[in-house]
């Protein structure tokens, strides 16, 4: 499905991102949600996005070009990261500026750890995207770490939490970087938009 995936550039400012001439899909989630692992699984490249056991490894807006036809963007995680408040505030501003101003951004995939109860920080971030009319989909990660029933229960709880503020929930994908579960569904969805 993906023939070529190349790193293009890392930035702290959306104004320095590559020309906005191709559809762009951004991936974001709480620190340590498995974002880089998911990107590597989608592109079938082991080290395309840098992974780390330490939360807060991604600190820049990282652009990758896929098959010369669309951009995949790895954004810094939100929430916990061993860094100063000043740094966190700067990241926050950088991410918000990018999300609001990047005109070729088609969709933001918000990654959610499937093993956890709904987290306030995830719900707040998704509500912020909604208020700013930024299109999004949810990708639940690490589904290989528990039974299917537990994953389905987590997704149902999350959906119910969202329905307190949303009329209908965004599209939901269930993924695992270990088993490549959800890869085809997610990529087909992206490619439908690209085409």
Phi, psi and omega in degrees: 000317175248121181271322186219135177223122183230141174289136180253301187196153173244142184216163170246002186221124182300335181293339182261004178294164179302159178310141185276055187251006178224151178301144186230138181232122184254146178241129182213158177181176177300151176308135177073023180278349179099030184295307182296322178298320179294318179298317179296322179293316181299318184271354185054040175237124185300317188239029180298304176261136182288125178257157180202148175287342183270128176300148175086020180294315180281118182238006183228168172275111184255121180259134173236139177260131183249120179049032180056015185237341177208159179258139170249131184239126178261114182259154177301147177291156174253163180092217188300131167196139184285081179208168184289161177299323180299313178299315181298319180296320179296316178301314183303313181295316181300315181293314181299314180301315180298310185297323183281325190258348185280105192286341179265006179290116182272322189197145174249124173269117177264120183269135183233133177289116186293348184272351187255155170295161178306128181263136181305317184296324178293314181298319179297317181294317179296320177295323177298316178300315180301314181298328181266012178053041177262120183296139182214161170223159180252136175237113178277128186255169172062032182291341179288346185276000182206174181288159179301321180301318180295319179297314181298323178295315179301315181295319179297317179298319182293316180301316179297321179295320180291325184293352174289333181241343182250146175288316172222153185278153175297167177300142184239132175243146178247121189228160170214124179291333182288315187257357183065018176299138178085352184300309184295318180300313183294314180294321178300320180297314178299312185294328175299319180290317181300318184279000000 
